[in-house]
Amino acid sequence: MIEETMLEAAEKMDKAVEVAKEDFATIRTGRANPALFSKVTVNYYGSPTPLQQLASFQNPEARTLLITPFDKSALNDIEKALRDSDVGANPANDGNVIRVVLPELTQERRKEYVKIVRGKAEDAKVSIRNIRRKAMDNIAKQVKDGDIGEDEGARAEKELDARTKAHTDNVDELLKRKEAELLEV
């Protein structure tokens, strides 16, 4: 019973760290990266479709990305979705591919990105702490109902606290790396 609670909490915490990692990848640094567009959705035949499913990406230069749609009729929809996204890119359509040249990052814009990354990291840590709280409530309920002993409940709470700290430390480490990457000129 307690193992299930601990396993479920650990899986959810791992997922929260993964989501933070994916969110960090969508925030651009000086290089063009297809992961920047992972959250961009295109209105494709009336349904929102992730850009990654509609096109292939090439990175010919550090700040340039070529997007080649699998279906040429989606070219204008993809271009519109890129313009409306918060990536900060200005796409150019030549009829076959879309060329996205990312502007040079200013120091001011880098600091804005750092603030965004810190917000996403805090969201991930809040999520991890909420998972911990739910698991703690579950353990306390099991102790109260007599399903497990108090000693076993205390051990489980200590183990849960250790896992929570390890996951929040992991998010902090990811944040530190992303901040360094963003502020690197």
C-alpha positions as a Markdown table, in Angstrom:
| # | Residue | x | y | z |
|---|---|---|---|---|
| 1 | Met | 0.0 | 0.0 | 0.0 |
| 2 | Ile | 2.7 | 2.5 | 1.0 |
| 3 | Glu | 4.9 | 1.3 | -1.8 |
| 4 | Glu | 2.2 | 2.2 | -4.3 |
| 5 | Thr | 1.9 | 5.7 | -2.9 |
| 6 | Met | 5.7 | 6.2 | -3.0 |
| 7 | Leu | 6.0 | 4.8 | -6.5 |
| 8 | Glu | 3.1 | 7.0 | -7.8 |
| 9 | Ala | 4.6 | 10.1 | -6.2 |
| 10 | Ala | 8.1 | 9.3 | -7.6 |
| 11 | Glu | 6.6 | 8.8 | -11.1 |
| 12 | Lys | 4.7 | 12.1 | -11.0 |
| 13 | Met | 7.7 | 14.0 | -9.7 |
| 14 | Asp | 9.8 | 12.5 | -12.5 |
| 15 | Lys | 7.2 | 13.7 | -15.0 |
| 16 | Ala | 7.2 | 17.2 | -13.4 |
| 17 | Val | 11.0 | 17.4 | -14.0 |
| 18 | Glu | 10.6 | 16.2 | -17.6 |
| 19 | Val | 7.9 | 18.9 | -18.2 |
| 20 | Ala | 10.3 | 21.5 | -16.8 |
| 21 | Lys | 13.1 | 20.2 | -19.1 |
| 22 | Glu | 10.7 | 20.4 | -22.1 |
| 23 | Asp | 9.6 | 23.9 | -21.2 |
| 24 | Phe | 13.2 | 25.1 | -20.9 |
| 25 | Ala | 13.9 | 23.7 | -24.4 |
| 26 | Thr | 11.2 | 26.0 | -25.8 |
| 27 | Ile | 13.0 | 29.1 | -24.6 |
| 28 | Arg | 15.6 | 30.1 | -27.1 |
| 29 | Thr | 19.2 | 30.9 | -26.6 |
| 30 | Gly | 21.5 | 32.2 | -29.3 |
| 31 | Arg | 21.2 | 29.2 | -31.5 |
| 32 | Ala | 18.2 | 28.2 | -33.7 |
| 33 | Asn | 16.9 | 24.8 | -32.5 |
| 34 | Pro | 13.8 | 22.9 | -33.6 |
| 35 | Ala | 12.8 | 22.5 | -30.0 |
| 36 | Leu | 11.9 | 26.2 | -29.9 |
| 37 | Phe | 8.9 | 25.3 | -32.0 |
| 38 | Ser | 7.7 | 22.3 | -30.1 |
| 39 | Lys | 4.8 | 24.2 | -28.5 |
| 40 | Val | 3.7 | 25.9 | -31.7 |
| 41 | Thr | 0.4 | 24.6 | -33.1 |
| 42 | Val | -0.8 | 25.1 | -36.6 |
| 43 | Asn | -4.5 | 25.4 | -37.6 |
| 44 | Tyr | -4.3 | 22.5 | -40.1 |
| 45 | Tyr | -7.6 | 21.7 | -41.8 |
| 46 | Gly | -9.5 | 23.1 | -38.8 |
| 47 | Ser | -7.7 | 21.3 | -36.0 |
| 48 | Pro | -4.7 | 22.5 | -34.0 |
| 49 | Thr | -1.7 | 20.3 | -35.0 |
| 50 | Pro | 1.8 | 20.5 | -33.6 |
| 51 | Leu | 4.3 | 22.0 | -36.1 |
| 52 | Gln | 6.6 | 19.0 | -35.5 |
| 53 | Gln | 4.1 | 16.8 | -37.2 |
| 54 | Leu | 3.7 | 19.0 | -40.3 |
| 55 | Ala | 7.2 | 19.8 | -41.3 |
| 56 | Ser | 10.9 | 18.8 | -41.2 |
| 57 | Phe | 13.5 | 21.1 | -39.8 |
| 58 | Gln | 17.1 | 21.9 | -41.0 |
| 59 | Asn | 19.6 | 24.1 | -39.3 |
| 60 | Pro | 22.0 | 25.4 | -42.0 |
| 61 | Glu | 23.4 | 28.2 | -39.8 |
| 62 | Ala | 23.5 | 29.1 | -36.1 |
| 63 | Arg | 20.5 | 31.4 | -36.2 |
| 64 | Thr | 18.7 | 30.1 | -39.2 |
| 65 | Leu | 16.2 | 27.3 | -39.4 |
| 66 | Leu | 14.6 | 25.9 | -42.6 |
| 67 | Ile | 11.1 | 24.5 | -42.1 |
| 68 | Thr | 10.0 | 22.2 | -45.0 |
| 69 | Pro | 6.3 | 21.3 | -44.8 |
| 70 | Phe | 5.3 | 17.8 | -45.8 |
| 71 | Asp | 2.1 | 19.3 | -47.4 |
| 72 | Lys | 2.9 | 22.4 | -49.4 |
| 73 | Ser | -0.8 | 23.6 | -48.9 |
| 74 | Ala | 0.0 | 24.1 | -45.2 |
| 75 | Leu | 2.8 | 26.6 | -46.0 |
| 76 | Asn | 0.8 | 29.7 | -45.3 |
| 77 | Asp | -0.9 | 28.2 | -42.2 |
| 78 | Ile | 2.6 | 27.3 | -40.8 |
| 79 | Glu | 3.9 | 30.8 | -41.5 |
| 80 | Lys | 0.9 | 32.4 | -39.8 |
| 81 | Ala | 1.4 | 30.2 | -36.7 |
| 82 | Leu | 5.0 | 31.1 | -36.5 |
| 83 | Arg | 4.2 | 34.8 | -36.7 |
| 84 | Asp | 1.6 | 34.5 | -34.0 |
| 85 | Ser | 3.9 | 32.4 | -31.7 |
| 86 | Asp | 5.9 | 34.0 | -28.9 |
| 87 | Val | 9.2 | 32.7 | -30.3 |
| 88 | Gly | 10.1 | 36.1 | -31.6 |
| 89 | Ala | 11.0 | 35.0 | -35.1 |
| 90 | Asn | 10.1 | 36.5 | -38.5 |
| 91 | Pro | 9.4 | 33.7 | -41.0 |
| 92 | Ala | 10.0 | 34.2 | -44.7 |
| 93 | Asn | 8.1 | 32.0 | -47.2 |
| 94 | Asp | 9.7 | 31.3 | -50.6 |
| 95 | Gly | 6.9 | 29.0 | -51.9 |
| 96 | Asn | 8.7 | 25.7 | -50.9 |
| 97 | Val | 10.2 | 26.3 | -47.5 |
| 98 | Ile | 10.0 | 28.7 | -44.7 |
| 99 | Arg | 13.2 | 30.4 | -43.6 |
| 100 | Val | 13.3 | 31.5 | -40.0 |
| 101 | Val | 16.1 | 33.8 | -39.0 |
| 102 | Leu | 16.3 | 34.4 | -35.3 |
| 103 | Pro | 17.4 | 37.9 | -34.3 |
| 104 | Glu | 20.5 | 38.4 | -32.2 |
| 105 | Leu | 19.6 | 38.4 | -28.5 |
| 106 | Thr | 20.0 | 41.6 | -26.7 |
| 107 | Gln | 21.1 | 41.6 | -23.0 |
| 108 | Glu | 17.6 | 42.9 | -22.1 |
| 109 | Arg | 15.9 | 40.1 | -23.9 |
| 110 | Arg | 18.2 | 37.6 | -22.3 |
| 111 | Lys | 17.2 | 38.8 | -18.9 |
| 112 | Glu | 13.5 | 38.5 | -19.8 |
| 113 | Tyr | 14.1 | 34.9 | -20.9 |
| 114 | Val | 15.9 | 34.3 | -17.5 |
| 115 | Lys | 12.8 | 35.6 | -15.7 |
| 116 | Ile | 10.6 | 33.3 | -17.8 |
| 117 | Val | 12.8 | 30.3 | -17.1 |
| 118 | Arg | 12.7 | 31.0 | -13.4 |
| 119 | Gly | 8.9 | 31.2 | -13.5 |
| 120 | Lys | 8.8 | 27.8 | -15.2 |
| 121 | Ala | 11.2 | 26.3 | -12.7 |
| 122 | Glu | 9.1 | 27.6 | -9.8 |
| 123 | Asp | 6.0 | 26.1 | -11.4 |
| 124 | Ala | 7.8 | 22.7 | -11.6 |
| 125 | Lys | 8.8 | 22.9 | -7.9 |
| 126 | Val | 5.3 | 23.9 | -6.9 |
| 127 | Ser | 4.0 | 20.9 | -8.8 |
| 128 | Ile | 6.5 | 18.6 | -7.0 |
| 129 | Arg | 5.6 | 20.0 | -3.6 |
| 130 | Asn | 1.9 | 19.4 | -4.4 |
| 131 | Ile | 2.6 | 15.8 | -5.3 |
| 132 | Arg | 4.5 | 15.5 | -2.0 |
| 133 | Arg | 1.6 | 17.0 | -0.1 |
| 134 | Lys | -0.9 | 14.5 | -1.6 |
| 135 | Ala | 1.4 | 11.6 | -0.9 |
| 136 | Met | 1.8 | 12.8 | 2.7 |
| 137 | Asp | -1.9 | 13.1 | 3.1 |
| 138 | Asn | -2.3 | 9.5 | 1.8 |
| 139 | Ile | 0.3 | 8.2 | 4.2 |
| 140 | Ala | -1.3 | 10.0 | 7.1 |
| 141 | Lys | -4.7 | 8.5 | 6.2 |
| 142 | Gln | -3.1 | 5.0 | 6.1 |
| 143 | Val | -1.6 | 5.5 | 9.6 |
| 144 | Lys | -4.9 | 6.9 | 10.9 |
| 145 | Asp | -6.9 | 4.0 | 9.4 |
| 146 | Gly | -4.5 | 1.5 | 11.0 |
| 147 | Asp | -3.3 | 0.1 | 7.6 |
| 148 | Ile | 0.3 | 0.8 | 8.5 |
| 149 | Gly | 2.2 | 1.5 | 11.7 |
| 150 | Glu | 3.3 | 5.0 | 12.9 |
| 151 | Asp | 7.0 | 4.0 | 12.5 |
| 152 | Glu | 6.5 | 2.8 | 9.0 |
| 153 | Gly | 4.6 | 6.0 | 8.2 |
| 154 | Ala | 7.4 | 8.2 | 9.6 |
| 155 | Arg | 10.0 | 6.3 | 7.5 |
| 156 | Ala | 7.8 | 6.8 | 4.4 |
| 157 | Glu | 7.5 | 10.5 | 5.1 |
| 158 | Lys | 11.3 | 10.8 | 5.5 |
| 159 | Glu | 11.8 | 8.9 | 2.2 |
| 160 | Leu | 9.2 | 11.1 | 0.5 |
| 161 | Asp | 11.0 | 14.3 | 1.8 |
| 162 | Ala | 14.3 | 13.0 | 0.4 |
| 163 | Arg | 12.7 | 12.2 | -3.0 |
| 164 | Thr | 11.1 | 15.7 | -3.0 |
| 165 | Lys | 14.4 | 17.4 | -2.2 |
| 166 | Ala | 16.2 | 15.3 | -4.9 |
| 167 | His | 13.6 | 16.3 | -7.6 |
| 168 | Thr | 13.6 | 20.0 | -6.6 |
| 169 | Asp | 17.4 | 20.0 | -6.6 |
| 170 | Asn | 17.2 | 18.5 | -10.1 |
| 171 | Val | 15.0 | 21.3 | -11.3 |
| 172 | Asp | 17.4 | 23.9 | -9.7 |
| 173 | Glu | 20.3 | 22.3 | -11.6 |
| 174 | Leu | 18.4 | 22.5 | -14.9 |
| 175 | Leu | 17.5 | 26.1 | -14.1 |
| 176 | Lys | 21.2 | 26.9 | -13.4 |
| 177 | Arg | 22.3 | 25.4 | -16.6 |
| 178 | Lys | 19.6 | 27.1 | -18.7 |
| 179 | Glu | 20.4 | 30.5 | -17.1 |
| 180 | Ala | 24.1 | 30.1 | -17.9 |
| 181 | Glu | 23.2 | 29.2 | -21.4 |
| 182 | Leu | 20.9 | 32.2 | -21.8 |
| 183 | Leu | 23.4 | 34.7 | -20.4 |
| 184 | Glu | 26.3 | 33.4 | -22.4 |
| 185 | Val | 27.2 | 35.9 | -25.1 |
